[in-house]
Amino acid sequence: MTADWEPETDDIKAMRSENGGSDLRAFLRTQIATGRARRTPPPASAPRLPAGRRPGAWPPGTRPPGPAPSTGTHAQWQQALHDYREHLRHRMARDDDTAQETP
C-alpha cells in the first residue's frame, strides 16, 4: 500500500527532532488511521422498520388473545354423550313407529 506522500529519511529525522518526536508520532498515527479506514468496510446499518410500528408490541387498541375456552370436564362429556344416545334411541323408535304405520 502506498501513501499519498512517502516521507524521505531526512523528513523523518526532522520530525523526530521537532517537538520531542510528537510530530513523528502524530504523522504515524494518521498513516495508521488512513490505512485502517481503507481496509475496514463501513458498518452495515440495520434495516428500517415500517413507520408507526413498535417492535414486539400489539397494535394500539388490541390485545393478545386470551386463553382457549374450556372444553368441559369428563363428567360433562359423559352426560352429553348419554343425552345424545337417548336422543338417537327416541328418534329411531319414532322412525320405526312411523314406518310401521305406513302401508
N, C-alpha and C positions, 0 to 999 in steps of 0.2 A: 504494500500500500504506500503510495507516495503522497506526501502532504503538498499543499499549495506552495509552500515555501520551505525548503530544506536549509537549515542553518549551516553555515561553514564553521570550521573549527575555531576560527578567530571570534566569530559571533558567540559561540558557546562560552569561550574563555571570558569574553566581556560580560556576558550575562551572569556568570559565576562570580565575577569580581564586584559587580554593582549590587548595592543594597544587601550585601551579605548573602548573595545567592538566591534571594527571593524572586528575582526576575526569572532565573532559570527554572525554579520550582513552578512558578505561575505558567511559564511557557509549556513546560512538560505536562502540567495538569490540563491545559487547554488542548494539547495534542491528544492526550488520552481520551478526554471527553468527546472530541471530534470523532475519533476512531470508534468509540462505543456507539455514538449516535448513528454512525453509518451502518453498523452491523446489527444493531438491535431494531427489530421491526416495532412499529408503534403498537401499543396495546389495543386489542380489538374492543370496540365499545359494545355494550350489551344491547340486544335488540329492543327496539322501542315497543312498549305495550300500547294497546289501543287507548285512545283518550277516554277518560272517565271511568276506567276500570281500576278497582283496588285489588291487588293480588291477594288471593286466598279468602276473599270475603264474598258473602252472598250479595246479590244486587240489592240496592236500597229498597226497603219496603217488603222484602221477602225474608223467609227464614228457612232453615233446613227442615226436611220432612221429619215428622215425629216418629215414634216407634210404631212398628207394624201392629195392626189390631189383633186382639187375642182371638184364637180360633176355637176357644171353648175348652172346658175340662173333659176328662174321659167320661164322666157321668153324663154330661150334656150330650156328648156324641152317642152314647148308648141309648139315651132317651129319644133322641132324634131318629136313630135307626129303628127303634121299636115302633115309634109313631108311623114311620114310613112303611114298615112291613104291615102294620094294621091297616093302613090306608090301601095298600095293594090287595090285601085279603078281602076287604069290603068291596073294592072295585071289581075284583074277579068274581066274587059271589054275585054282585049285581049284574055283571055281564052274563053270567051263567043263567040267572033267572030270566033275563030278557031274551036270551037265545032259546030257552025252552018254551016261552010264550009264543014266539013267532012260528006260525005253521009252515 
